[in-house]
Amino acid sequence: MVQLYNLHPFGSQQVVPCKLEPERFCGGGRDALFVAAGCKVEAFAVAGQGLCQPRCAFSTLGRVLRLAYSEAGDYLVAIEEKNKATFLRAYVNWRSKRTENSRVCIRMVGHDVEPPFSETFRDQMSIVEMPLSEAPLCISCCPVKGDLLVGCTNKLVLFSLKYQIINEEFSILDFERSLIIHIDNITPVEISFCIGYVAVMSDLEVLILKLESDPKNGESVNHHPRKINNPVKLSEDISNETLQLESDDFVICQKPMELLGEKSKQSGISVTLESTGLADEKIKYFHVQHLLYRRFAPDISSCVLSDDIKLHSLQLLPIYQTGFLTSERKNSSQEKELLSLFCFFSLPHVGYLYMVVKSVELMSVYQYPEKSQQAVLTPQFLHVITRYVPVTCWLLSHLFLLASLLFLSNNLQCYTVRCSAAAAREEDPYVDTTLKACPPVSMDVCALRIQLFIGLKAICHFKNHVILLTKADPETIPERRESPKRLLSGKGTSVNLKTPPVAEAGWNLYIVNTISPVQLYKEMVDYSNTYKTAKTQGCIHLLSEAHLLVRAALMDASQLEPGEKAELLEAFKESCGHLGDCYSRLDTQYSHLALPYYKMSGLSMAEVLARVDWAVEDGLQKYERGLIFYINHSLYENLDEELSEELAAKVVQMFYVAEPKQLPHILCSPSMKNIDTLTAISYLRKLDTPGFSSVLVTLTKAAMALKMRDLDMHRNEMKSHSEMKLVCGFILEPRLLIQQRKGQIVPTEFAVHLKETQPGLLVASVLGLQKNNKIGIEEADSFFKVLCGKDEDTIPQLLVDFWEAQLVACLPDVVLQELFFKLTSQYIWRLSKRQPPDTTPLRTSEDLINTCSHYGLISPWVNVLLSSESLADKNYMEDLSKLQSLICGPSFDIASIIPFLEPLSEDTVAGLSVHVLCHTRLEEYERCIDRLLERCPEAVIPYANHELKEENRTLWWKKLLPELCQRIKCGGEKYQLYLSSLKEILSVVAVELQLRDFLNVLPEDGTAAFFLPYLLYCSRKKSLT
């Protein structure tokens, strides 16, 4: 379906001062227009507002059949006819042509230029002759690289643009015939070429190919002249059947067909590549990827001649990466990266627009009200020349037919296109999310204008101009010829309709300026106001068209004037605001789009609310889903915007009417800071408790009571639910405790109050938030630091309590070793500094050992070691016990903590116990024994009993026994301690060893009387057993 509006996309028009009636014309980059007439081409300079002045003229070899311009390389190429022979010529350096009689250099393609003549090319135009073995039928230039593709019967020839470097300061443009694409069973009428994409069109067929440069598929290029094989069997069969069945009374029409992607290989058209360069040169294209094949059949239902049912206006339209609304902007305006590619072609009464990059997809179908003659596609519009032809059956009276033909007329129709909508989705992955939106590609296209013209013949487009050729003479109605392939069978006499010859009539070539996108956008917005009161889809449709118009203009940045971009960006934001208004006020299935459009508009929440109509109809206030969705999401996103008391009250009223279940969540938003607490509590009390989360309503009322400084009400609300339910309530709405402002974590007044009165509930609640992915690990740490007023380097006790709670809870996403490191670092720091915790710890070491598997039982010998000195400080002992318990636990990586033990000196018993525990876990028993014998001999035997077992049992007689004997010899203050320890060791060794082994480990200079009892026990041990 095509929507029809009566807008004014066309502005002023200027007449091109041509001397002869134009036969072919085309645009030349940003500032030139080429017009071919007879054996001459005139170039015109086109300034702003379409002002057109003659620039230069040059002669051609013959009549120009096809004309094309390439901005890359700045050259003009033409197919010319002379004496029934066709020639392909490129006109290079044409801007140096001052006068028509200026010298021109003619050279053959690919020939090296001799040095004496090279300098003359700097200031004169060159004509490059490109001979072909077959007559050229059509041409196309790549808009990005400037390569030239030439269509011939059953093949396409690719000329690559290159430069011959004469010296460091000068090079000349040249071409190299690099590839021949053999295409069987299709004769190109029009072709289009863009960065390896090739579109070929015959009368009723369209084929789109992609020349691949990656040889991954292994289809090699033929380097030798191609032998023509037999046509594909499918096509041969069809052709044979056609020849057999055709007669004077029948025309065989092939079945319409559309094949996408790899299926298009089944079209029966054979495609083969032949490289025409040297075999050792770098091959640019290796194989062909088939993208689309479409075949049409003549429509015989309208009783018109089949010769009139032909395709026309084939075009590939590239759209380049711009990044105008994303963070990825191009550094150089000259650099072009293909973003999307679109292909357009048309039948007389319907046009087709396909997207062919990444996936092949039919985007839009254009149904023309009249028969089309020619069309041209731009990133913003589709311009179509149409002609009114009355549908009159050939069997009607010739008088009616003649009367109908007298009223033939031409129209220039301007349609919208969806190229920018498709390209936006390719460029920005955030489109179609809650962040960004764009009107859908599938949206119905519309005709902005149907402008009547007299005698329209041809059209082309460049920059912001439409070039039109008109001829005002009444056309001669051709005599109807009798054909063996007529559509209607019959032996009746045909009617010959002729028009008497007339004198050659006048003609004009116009440059019609399209008005600026901003001006047309404003007209579309004004037009859309007629739909607002009716609340229909028409308003959304027209505003979406206006939005796409501005978006397309921004994506086509090369056509923008210096000050135009800022104006377009402002219009873009304004259009987003208008679309946000529509989706917020109209009850549609796409109401959720109000959110991304309002975000893209840059409007604040207060500005959006100011656009809302708060009027009450029939005593009931109705709020549409789109507005509710936008406000709800905006309040959830912690925007750095505080609503006024009046607007906050309106928002509360809105949600109480439309979404009462969301009311507690809405009141917890930082944007609702200025809400009157009495108003909020009155609405909360109106909520039906059975239908809502009662604990969430309770916590919200408790938060409002704190804000009012009503502590009694706050306590009563908190007592109405168990602590576990309160934790669940905080999980449902984290903003009761934690808010973000300007990207920073901010504890609420409720959190501050819980820190003083119920710290355990606070820690449990934050732990629940982390467990349910409502807060991250670093955010939680930052929250407790800010809550306790500590800087980044100071760790409050409440955060240590939280870390311990994490270990107890065994959260799956917590990295254990990182958590161990945090806790041990804090324990060590406080022990080394003798720094007590700033608040009373929530858990003792005994609680942690009993409830958490990561805290292990402390070795018994540690208590013996610690009893040797008095440690009266309870907090100090708690930190030491927790550290020792962590080290004794099964999960702790001891090696990672050794470098951080340095602040904890071994000179203290506490430090010694930690060091010995760590080295024991690392199985450095001999080192630990030395330290204990030196510092606390009474702990050696408990240590050995607990640690020296199984394979480490030998250390009793290999390490402990000789070490104690040596120390006893030296005497000293600890002589008696050493002696008692030696007796216990001998008792153990006597049990473990045989008599001979026992004798071997005893010192040779020892007193026999001292060791004799142990020897006797060892000797009697065997007889006893």
N, C-alpha and C positions, 0 to 999 in steps of 0.2 A: 504494500500500500504506500502511495506517495502523497504526503501532505502538501497542500498548495497554499502559499502565502503571497502577499502582494507587497514585497519589499523592494528596495532600490539598490541592488549591488553595483549598478553601473553608474558612472559619473559622467564627466565631460568626454567629448570625442573630438578628435582632430583628423583632418584629411591629410593623407600622405601625398606629397606633391610628385606623383609618378608622371613620367612623360608618356609611357605606353601602358596599355591595358595589362595588368599583372597576370601572369600565368602560374607562377609559383612564388611563394614568399615564406619566410621563416624569421624568427627572432634570433638575434646574435648577442648572447650574453646579457649583460646588464644595460647596455647603452646603444644597441645597433639593431637595425631591421634591414633584411635583404629582400629585394623584390626582383624577380626574374621576368623579363618580357622580351620576346623575340630572341635575339642573340646577344642580350646584354643583361647584366646584373647591376642594379643600383643599390648602394648602401646608404642608409639614412641614420643620422645620429638622433637618438631619442633621449631627450632630457626629462627632467621632472615634469609632472602634469601632462605627459604625453606630447610635449613640443617636439616636432619632427623637422629636421633640416637635412638637405642632401649632404652627403659626406664624400662619396666618390662613386665611380662607375667603372666597370670593366667588361670587356667583350668576352663572350663564350664561343665555343667551337660551333655550337648549333643551338637548337631550341632546347630549353631546360625541361626535362621530364620529372626529375626529382631533385629536391634541394634540402640540405641539412647542414646544421651548424654545430660545432663542438666547442664548448667553453674551455675544456681541457685541450690546450694547443692552439686555441683561438683560430680555427681554420674553417673554411666553408668547403663543402663537397657537393658535387652535382653529377647527375646522370644527364648527359646531353645527347641529342640526336642530330645527325647530319647525313643526308643522302641515305636514309633508312638504316644507318649504322649507329650504334650507341657507344658512348665513351664515358669513362669514369675519370673525373678530374678533381683534384683538391686545390683550393686557392689558399695559399699560405702567405702570412705577413701582409695581408690585404690592407691593414691600417696605414701602411707606407705608400699606398696608392694615392697620389695627390690629385692628379688629373687623369682624364680618360685616356690621354695619349702618352702617359708615363710609360717608361720602359718596363717590360715584364720578362721574367726569366722562366722558360719552360724546361723542365727536366723530367727524367724518367724515375719512377719509384725505385728506391734501393740502390741507385747509382751514386758512387762517391763523387763529391764535388772537388774539382781540382783547386789547389790553393790560389792561383791567380784570379779565379772567378768567385771565390768564396766571399771575399769582402764586399763584392757588389750586391750580395743578397741582403746585406744589412739594411739597405734603404730602398729596396724595391720588392714588389710583389712577385711571388713565385707560383707557378702552376705545376703541380705534380701529376704527371700522367700515370694512370694505373691500368695497364692493359689486362684484359681477361679473355679466357678462351671462349667464354659464353657471354651473351649479352646480359648486362646487369639489369635487374628488374626493380630493385628497391634497395634502400640504404638505411643504416642507423648508426649513430655515434654513441659510444659509451659516455655518459655524462660525468663520470668520475675520472677515468683514465684516458679518454680520448681515442680509444681503439675504434676502428671502423669495420662494420660488418656489412657485407654486400650480398644481396640475395640474387641468385641465378636459378635457372631451371634445375630442380633436383639437387641443388647444393648451395651452401653458404660459404663465402670466402672471408676470412678474418685478416685484416691488416692491422698490425700492432703499431701504435704510435711510438716513435723513438726520436732521438736527437743526435745528429752528427756534430760532434764537438770539433770546431775549427781551431779554436785556441781557448785560453783561459777565460776570455771575456765574451766569446761569441760561439753560438751553436745554431744549427739550422734544423728545422723540423723535417722529419722524413717518416716513411712508413716501411714496414716489412711484412710481406705476405707470409704469415706464420702458420695458418691452419686452414684446412678445407673440411667443412662439415657436409658429408654426403647425406642427403635426405631423399629417400625414394618415395614415390607415390604421393607427393605433395608439391605443388608449384607455388612458391611464395608470392603473395600479392603485396603484403606488408610484413615488415620485420621490426623488432625492437631489441636492443642490446644494452645490458647494464651489468658490469662487473661479473662477467661469466654467465649471466642469465640470458637466455635466448628465447624470444617469443616469435613464432612463425605463424602466419595467417594466410590461408587460401580463401576461396569464396565462401566456403561453409565449414572450414576446419581451423582449429587453433591448437598449436603444439607449443608447450613450454618446456625447455630443457635447461639444465645447469651443467656447465663445463667444469669438471672437478680438476683441481691441481694436485690433489693427494692421490698417489698411486696405490692406495690400500686395497682397492678392489682388484688390482692386477690386470685391468683391461688396458693393454698397451696400445700405443698410437702407431699407426702404420706410417712408415717413412718412405714408402714407395708409391708410385702412381697406382691408383685403385682400379682394379678390374671390376666392371659393373656386373654384379651377379643378377640372377633372376629375382624378380620381386618376391616379396613374402607371399607364401601360399595363400594366406587368408585374403590378401588384396587381389591376388590373381583370380581366385574363385569368384569374388564379388564382381570383378571386372568382366569375366566371361559371362556370368549370369546376366549382367546388365546388357551386354551386346546381344544376347540371345532374345531377351524379352522386349527390348525397345522396339517400337514401331511408330508409325505415324500417329497413332491414337493414344500412346502411353508414354509416360516418363517414369523411370524407375528411380525412386528416392531411397537412399540408404537410411537405415534406422538411426535416429539421434542417439548420441552416446556421450557419456562423461566418465572419464577414467582419471583417478587421482593417484599420485605417488607412483609406486612401482607398478601398479596395475596399468598405467598408461603405456607400458611396453607392449601391451596386448592390442594396441591400436592398429597394427599391421604396417606401421611406418618404420622403415629401417633407417637407423642413424649410425654412421661410421665416421670416425675422425681420421684425417690424413695430415700428418705434419709435412709442411713444405720447406722447413728449414733443414740445416745439416743435421745428420744423425747424432753428432757429438755435441750439438748445442743443447742448452737447457730447454727442456720442453715445458711450456707454460701450462698446457692442459693435457691430462692423461686419459680421462674417460668422461662419459656422459651420464648424468642422472636425469631420468625422466620424471617430470613433475606433474604435468597436466596434459591431457588430450581431450578435446571436446569437438564433437561433430554435430552439426545442425541439419535439419531437413527443411525444405521449403514448406511453407504453410499454404496449402492449396485450398483451405477452407474459405479464404476471402476472395477467391476468383481473380487473383492478380497474376501477372506473369512471373514465372520463376526467375527470370533474369533480374528482377527487382529485389529478390531475397538474397542479399549478399552481406557478408560481414564487412565492417569498416572500422577505422579509427583504433587500430591496435596500438597500445602504449604501455610501456613499463615505467612506473613512477617510483623513484627511490626516495626514501626519507632517511635522513642522516642523524647520527647520535648528536644530541645538543646538550642535554643535562641542564636545561633551563630551570627545572624545578627539583633537581636532585643535587647531591653534593659533588657528583662527578662531572666537572666542567672541562671542556677542552681548552688546552693552553693556547692552541693556535687556531684561528678562525679558518685557516687554509686547509687544515687537516679534516678529511671527511671519512667517517666510519659508517658503513651501511647499517642502519637499524632495522628498517623494514622495506619490503619491495612489494609493489602492487601492480597488477596487470588488468587493463581494461580493454574490452572490445565490445562491439555493438552490432546488433541486427537493426533493421530499419525501425522496428517498434519496441525494442527492448535492449538494454545495455547490461553488461555483466562486469562486476568488479571483484577480482580475486586477490587474496593475500598469498604470496608464494614463498616467503622466507620462513624457515623452520618447519612450517606445515602449510599445505595447500588447502585453502578454505575459501568458499564463496561467501563474500561479505555482504554485497548489496546487489539487488536487481532493480534496474530503472525501467519502469513502464512509461513510455512516451505517449502522450495523447495524439501525437501526429507522427508522420513518417520522418525519420531522421536522415540527414545527409552526411553529417560529419560531427564529431565530438572531440573535445580536448579535455584531458584530466589535469587538474592542479592539486596541490596539497589541501586546498580549501574548497574548491568548487569543481563541478563537472559542467562545462559549457557545451550545449548541443544546438546545432542548427537543424530545425525541423521545417517541414513543408506540409501544409494541409492538402491531403488528397482525398476527395470524397470516394467512398467505397461504392462503386457502381458496377453492376454485373454487365458483362459484355453482351448479354442477350437483350439488355434494355434498349430502348430506342436511342439512336445516335443523337437525337435532339437533346435528350436529358443528359447525355454524356458531355456534349459540347457545352451545355449550360453550366455543368458542374465544373469543368476545367477552367472556366473563365474566372472562378473565384479562388484560384490557387494563391496562397500567401505563405510567407516565411516568418519564423519566430526564432529568436535567440533565447533559449531556455537555460536557466541557471539552477543547478541542483547542488545540494550539500553532499559531502562525502564523509566516510568514516575512517579515512586513513589515519588521522591524528589519534582517534580512539584506539585503534589497533596498535599504533606505534607507541603510544603512552604506556600500554601494558608490556610491551617489549622492553622499553627503556627503564621503567621504574617498577621493581617488584612489590612495592608497597601499595600500588593501585589495587582496588578491590579489597582493601582491608579497612579496619577502623581508622587508619591514618589518612588514607587518600582514596579518592574515587574518581571515576570518569564515566561519562555516559556510555552505555553498552554499544558494541559494534553492531548488534542485531537491531538497534533502534531504526524505525522506519525513516527512510530518507525523505527529504522535502524539496519542493521546487520553490525557490525564493522569488523567482521572477520569470514571467514569460513575456518577452519584449518583442513587439511587432517590428519587423524590418521588411523593406521592399527588396526583393531580388537577392537574398543572401546566397552566396556561392561557396565560400570557403572561410575557414577560421584557423587561427593559430594563437598561441599564448606565449608571452615571455614577461618576466618580471611581474608587474601589476597591471599589465595591459592585455587587452584582447584585440587582435587584429582581424578585421572583417573585410571581405571583398564582396561588394554588392554590384549587381548589374540590373538596371531598371527596365530593360526591354522585356516585353512579353515573350515567353519562350515559345518556340515553334513546337507544336504538338507533333510528335513523330508519327509517321504513317505506320499503322499496325501491319506488321509483316506476317505473312503466313509461314508458320514454322512446322517442320516435321515433328518438333518436340513441343507442340502446343498442349496446354493443360486440359482443355476441353475438347473432346473428340466431336467432330461433326463435319458435314459436307456443305454446310451453308456458306453463303458468300460473306466474306469478312468486310467490315466497314473501314474504308481508308479515310482518316481524318487528317487534313493538312491545313496549314496556315499560310496565307500568302506571304511571300518574303517581304521583310521590312528593312528599313535602313538600320545600320549599326547604331545601337542606342548607347547611352552614357553609362559609365561605371565609376565607382569610387572605392578607394582603399582607406578604411578608417582605423584609427587607433582609439579604442574605447577604454577609458581608464576605469578600473574597478575602484570603488571608494575605499578609504582606509578601513581596516578591520575594526578599529575602535568605533568609527562612525556607524558602520553597519551593525555592530554589536549594540550600540545605543538604540538604534532604530528597532532592533529585535526585542530589546528589553521593553521599550515603550509599547510595542505591539503586544507583548505578552500580558501587559496590564489589563487588557480586555478580558482575559480568562480568569483573573484572580478571584473575582467575586463568585464565579460559577464553580470554583473548586474542581476543575476538570484536569485530565491528563494533558490537554492542549498547552497549558501554561508550562508544565514540566518539559514537554517536547520542545517548545520554542526556546526556552531558556537553555536546554541542553544543546540545541543547535548553536546558540550564541556562545556558549562555553566552548564547544568544539571549534568554532570559528577562531576564537582568541587563542586557544591552545595550538591550533594548526599554524597560526601566524607566528607564534613564539617558536615553534619547532622549525619553521622555515626562516631561520635567523638571518640568512644571507640577503633576504629581501627587505630587511628592516632599516629604516633611517636611524641615525644616531640617537635622537631623542624619543623614538617611537617605542623602544623596548620598555622603558619605564612606564609609559602610558598603558602599554599592553599588559604589563604585570599588574598594574592597578585594576584594569578592567577584568583580568583573570580572577583576582581576589573578590572583586565585586560580584562576578558571575557565580562564584562559589557560594557567596552569601545569599544570592537570590535562590539558588537551587536548594540551599539549606532551609530557607524559608518555606519553599514549596513542600519539601519532604517532611518538614516538621508540622505543617498545617493540614496537609492532605492525607486522608486515611488510605494509604496504599500499601501493597505488600513490600514496597521498597522504602518504607519509612525510616529504616535504620540508616539510610544514606545521609540523613540530616547530620549525623555525627562527623563523617569525614569531610563533607562539604563545608561545614562550619569551621572545622579545623583548618582547612586550606584557605578559608577566607581571611584568617587572621583576626576575626572578631573575638572580643573577650566575651565571657559568659554574661556579664552585665549588659553588654551591647546586644547580645542575642535576646536576652530577656526583655530588653527595652523594645524590641521589634514585635513582641508577642501581643496579640489582642486579648486583653484581660476582660473584655466586656462579657457580661452574663446574659445568656439567651434563655428565655422561658424559665427563669429562676434557677437554672442549672448551669454550672460551669463545666465545659467539656474540654479536656486536654487530649490532643492527638498523640498517637504512639511515638511519632518521630521526635517531638519535642521532649517527651518523657525520656526516651532513649538517650538523647543528646545530654540532657541535664544529669541523668543518672551516671552516665559514663564520665562526664566532665568532673563531677564531684568525687568519683572514685579515683581519678587520675592525679589527685593531689596538686591541682594547679595552684600556682602562686598568686591567687586572686581571692580577695575577701569580698563577699557580697555585702551590700549595705543591709541594715536591719530591715528595711522595707522589702527589698528583693528577697532576702532570706525568708521572711514571713510568707511571701507569695509562693516561694518554692515549697515550703512546708505544707501550705494549703494545697498546692498542686499534687503533691505526692500523697497526701491524706485522702484526696478524692480519687486519684487515678491508680496509685500503687502504694497502698498503706503498708504493705509488708516491707517496703524499702525505707520507710520513715526513720527507724533507728539508725540505719546505715547513713542516710542523708545527713542526720544531725551530727554524726561523728566526723564529717568532712571538715578539713581546715577552712574551706571556703565559707562555711556556715558559722564562723567564729562569732559573728555579730548578732546571731539570732537571740531574741529575747527569751530568757530561760523560762519564764512563766508561760509564755506562748508555747514553747516546746513541750514543757511538762503537761500542759493542758491537752495537747494533741496526743501525747503518749498515753495519757490516762484514758483517752477515748478508744484506744485500740482494744479489740476483743482478744483477750488473752488466749483462749483456746485455738484461735486461728493463727497465732504468731509464736515466735520463739520467746517465751515468757522471760527466760534468763537474759536475753539480749535487751528486751524492753526494760528489765530491772536494772541492768548495768548502765543503760543510757540515762535512765532517771537518776541513778546514783551519781553519774558524771555531771548531770545538770545541777543536782543538789550541791555538789562540791563547788560548782561555779557560783552558786548563790550563797556559799558559805553556810549552808544548812547541814551541819554535821550530824544532827540527830536523824534527819531524813535519810542521809547517806548511810548511816549505820543500819537503820531499819531495812533499807533496801538490800544491803549486802548480807544481812542475816536471813533473808527469805529463801536463800538457796545454799546448798552445800558447796564446799570449796571446789569439788570436782566439777560441778555444774557451772560454777563461775569461770573456771578455766575454759570450759567448752564455749561459754559466752564470749570470752576474749578471743578465742580462735575464730569464732564467727565474724567478729569485727575487730581486727587488730588495731584500728585507728583509735580505739578507746585508750590504748596505751602508747602507741607509737605513731607519729606523723612525720611527714617530710615537708620541709619548706625550703625552697631555693636549693634543692638537691641535698639538704642536710637533714640528718636524723634529729627529731625533736621529741623528747618524752612529753607526754601530756600531764596535765595537773593531776589526773587520776593516777598515773604511774608514780608521780612524786609522793602522793599520799600513801599509796601502797608500800612504797619503799620504807616509809616511817612506821606504818602500822601493821602491814602484812607482807613482809619481804618474801616469805616462803611462797605465798600465792603469786606474787609477782614473778619469781624465778620459774615456778611451775608453768605460768601462763606463757612466758617467753619461750620456754622449752617446748610447749605445745605448738606455738606458732612456727618454730623451726621444724618440728616434726611434721607439720602439715604444709611445709614449703611456703609459709606466709612471710618468712623473714630469712635472710641469709646468715651465714656464720659471722662474716665481718660486720654486717649490719647489727646483729645482736651484740657483738662486742662493743661496737661504737655506742649503741644505745645505753648500755650500763655505764660506760665511761662518762657520757654526757649527763646521764641521770645523777651520777654521784659527784659531778663537778670536777672530774679529774682530767688532767691533760692526757695526751696520747701515750706518754711513757709511763704513767702511773696506773697501776692496776688496783681497782677497789675490791674489797672483800666480796661484795655482791657479785662481781664478775667471776671471782674464784668459785663462789658457790654455784654459779651457773655452769662453769666448766665441770665441776664435780658432778652436778646433776646430769650433764650430758654423758659422762662416763657411766653413771648409774643406769641411765635410760638406754644406753647402747644404741644410739641413733645410727641408722645404716649409712647416711651420707657424711658422717663425721670421720675425718681422717684421724685415726687413733694416735698415731705417733706425733702428729702435730698438736693434738690435745695434751698428750703426755708432756711434750716439750713445754707447752704453756704453763702447765701446773708445776712441773719440777722447777722451771726457771723462777716462778713466783715463790715457791717454797724456799729455794736456795737463797734468793735475794733477801727474803725476810729473815731467814736464819743468820745470814752473814751480817746483816745490818741490825740484827736484834730489833726489827721493826714489827710491832704488833699490828694485827688487822684493824682497819678503821671501824668495822662493825663486828658484832658477834657472829662467828661462823654458824651456818645453818646446820651443818653436819659435823660430828666428831669423827676422829679416825676410826673408832670402834664401829660407828654407824656405817662408814664406808666399807670397812672390811666385811661386815655382816651382810651388806646389801649389794655390793659390786664385786664381780668376779675379777676385775682388773686390779683391785687392791688385794695383795696377798698377806698371809699371816707373817708377822715379823719373826725372824729367827730367835730362838731363846737366848743364845749367847749375846745378842744385842742388849738384852735387859741387864745381863751381868756387866757388860761394858759400861752401860749408862749409870749403873748403881755406884760406880767408882767415883762419881762426882755428883754434886748436888745441882739439879736443874729445877729450880723452884717455879719458874715462869710457866704457867699453864698453857698460854698461847704458843709459847716457844716449843713446848713439848708436843702440842697438837700438830704444829707444822712439821716437826721432825718425824713424828710417828706417821703422818700421811706420806711424807717423802720416802721413809723407809719401807712403808707398805707398798707403795707404787713400785719401788725397786724390786721387792720380793714377789711382785705379781708376775703372772705368766706372759703378759703381752708386751712388757716394756723392752724397748731396744736399748740395752745398756751402753753400747758403743757410741751411740749418738749423744749421750749426755755427759760422757767423760770430760770433753773439753770445757764444759760449763761448770765443772766442780771447783774450779780454781778459787773463786771467792770464799768457798767453804773450807777453811783451813783445817788440816789434820791435827793442829795443836790442841783443838778442843775435842772433847769426847764425842760430841754430836758430829763434828766434821769427820773424826776418825771412823765412827760407825758407818757413815754414809760411804766413805771411800772404801772401807773394807768390804761392805756389802756389794759395791759395784765390781770390785776386782774379783770377789768370790764368784759373782755371776759370770765373769769372764774366765773363770777357772784358773786364776792366778793365785793358787793356794799358798805356795812357798812365800810369795811376797806378803800375803796377808798374815802368815804365821810370824814372819819377822817383825811386822808392825805390832802385832799383838804382844809378842814376847818382850818387845821394847817398851811398849806403853802400858799394857794391862795384862800381865801374865796370868791373873786369875781367870781371864776369859778364854785362855788358850784351850784348856781341856773341854769346856762346853762347845767351843768352836769346832774342835776336832771331832767330838762326838756327833755333831750335827752335820758337818760338811764332808769329813774324810771317810767316805763309805765306798764300798765296792772297789772299783779300779783305783780309787785314790787312797785306799786303806794302807798302802805301802808307805805313805808319807809319815805314818806314826813312827816307824823305826828308821826310815831313811832321812827324814827331815827333823821331826820333833825330838827324837831321842838324842842324836848327836848334838843338836843345837842346845838342848838343855844341859847336857853334860858339859859342854864347853862353857856355858854361862855360870854353872855352879863352880867350876874351877876358878873363874874370875872373882867369885864372891860378890860383895856389894850389898846394898840395901835390900834387894829383892831375892837374897839367897834362899830364905825360907820358902818364898813363893815358888821359886824354881824347883826346890827340893821336893815339895809336896806334889808339884806337877809331874816331876820325874817319876815318883812312886806310882802315880796313876797311869802313866804311860807304860811303865814296866809291867804293870798288871795286865794291861791290854795286850802288850807284845807277847808276854808269856803265854797267853791264850791263843794268839794267832799263829805263832811260829813253832816249828819243831826245835828240839833241844840244840841240834847242831847249828841251825840257822840263828837261833837265839844267841848262842855263844859268839857267833861271828859278828853280830851287831853290837855287842857290848864293848865298851872302851877297854883297851889293853892295859891302861894304867889305873883302872878302877879298883876300889877296895872290894875284895872277894866277899867279906862278911856282909856288905851292903846288898850285893846282888844274889847271894846264896839262896835266900828264901824264894826268890822268883825262879832260880834255876831248879830248885827242888820241886816247885809246883809244876814247872814245865816238864820235868822228867817223869813225875807221877801222873801227868795228864793222860799219857797213852794207856797206862795200866788201868786207870779209872774208866776210860772209855771202853 
